[in-house]
């Protein structure tokens, strides 16, 4: 998963955001064409709901939260180095640093998806 923090793009003037959007969509298209794109999205600024184990819901924003994710992309690649290469492209396009984290595999969920696919 490649992500950036909320506010990481605040330094970009409003009149340049369309160019940033075009550049980031070009990287997404490149990832789609390369067959590595899974999903990506921006997240609404500082708005989250916390659902406790007892079901109680608390809605944000949460001023005590220092850093929150502002957007993310999921790519499926063979190596960390390849993920870092995609992150570098996204950093240039979005004009902000990107964080790279590996998503851990879950064989049980993978099997559930395979069975669901077979059922059609």
C-alpha positions in Angstrom: 0.0 0.0 0.0 1.3 3.4 -1.0 -0.1 6.3 1.0 0.4 9.9 2.0 -0.7 11.9 5.1 -3.6 14.2 5.2 -2.3 17.7 4.6 0.7 16.5 2.6 -0.6 18.4 -0.5 -1.5 21.6 1.4 1.6 23.3 -0.1 0.2 23.0 -3.6 -1.6 26.2 -4.8 -5.2 25.6 -5.8 -4.6 26.6 -9.4 -2.1 23.8 -9.7 -4.3 21.0 -8.3 -5.7 20.2 -11.8 -2.2 19.5 -13.0 -1.5 17.3 -10.0 -4.7 15.4 -10.7 -3.7 14.8 -14.3 -0.2 13.7 -13.3 -1.5 11.3 -10.6 -4.1 9.8 -13.0 -1.3 9.3 -15.6 0.6 7.2 -13.0 -2.6 5.3 -12.2 -3.1 4.6 -15.9 0.5 3.4 -16.1 -0.1 1.1 -13.2 -3.3 -0.2 -14.8 -1.5 -0.8 -18.1 1.3 -2.6 -16.2 -1.3 -4.9 -14.5 -0.3 -3.9 -10.9 -3.1 -1.5 -10.0 -5.6 -2.9 -7.4 -7.3 0.2 -5.9 -6.8 3.7 -4.7 -8.7 6.6 -3.2 -8.4 9.9 -1.4 -9.9 10.1 2.1 -12.2 12.8 3.4 -10.1 15.1 5.5 -10.1 14.4 9.3 -13.5 12.6 9.2 -13.7 9.2 10.7 -16.1 7.2 12.9 -14.6 5.0 15.6 -16.7 1.9 16.3 -15.9 0.4 19.7 -16.2 -3.3 20.5 -19.4 -2.6 22.3 -20.9 -1.0 19.2 -20.6 2.6 20.4 -19.8 5.0 17.6 -17.8 8.2 18.0 -17.5 10.6 15.1 -14.5 12.8 14.3 -12.7 15.0 13.6 -10.2 14.1 16.3 -7.9 17.0 17.1 -5.6 14.7 19.1 -4.8 12.7 16.0 -1.4 13.8 14.8 -1.3 12.0 11.4 -4.0 10.5 9.4 -4.0 9.0 5.9 -5.0 11.4 3.2 -5.0 8.9 0.3 -3.7 5.6 -0.7 -3.0 3.3 -3.6 -2.8 -0.5 -3.6 -0.5 -2.1 -6.1 0.2 -5.8 -6.4 3.9 -6.2 -7.2 6.5 -9.0 -6.7 9.1 -7.0 -4.7 9.4 -4.2 -2.2 11.8 -2.5 -4.7 9.0 -2.5 -7.3 6.6 -1.0 -4.8 9.2 1.7 -4.0 9.5 2.5 -7.7 5.7 3.0 -8.0 5.8 5.2 -4.8 8.5 7.3 -6.4 6.3 7.9 -9.5 3.4 8.8 -7.3 5.5 11.1 -5.1 6.5 13.1 -8.2 2.9 13.2 -9.6 1.3 14.2 -6.2 4.2 16.4 -5.2 4.4 14.9 -1.8 6.2 12.1 0.0 4.6 8.6 -0.1 4.7 5.9 2.5 5.1 2.2 1.5 3.7 -0.6 3.6 3.4 -4.3 2.7 -0.1 -5.8 3.1 0.1 -9.2 4.8 -1.4 -12.2 3.0 -4.4 -14.0 4.4 -4.6 -17.5 2.9 -8.0 -18.1 4.6 -9.6 -15.0 3.0 -8.0 -15.8 -0.4 -9.7 -19.3 -0.2 -13.0 -17.6 0.6 -12.7 -15.4 -2.5 -11.7 -18.4 -4.7 -14.8 -20.3 -3.4 -17.0 -17.3 -4.0 -15.7 -17.0 -7.6 -16.5 -20.6 -8.2 -20.0 -20.1 -7.1 -20.3 -17.3 -9.6 
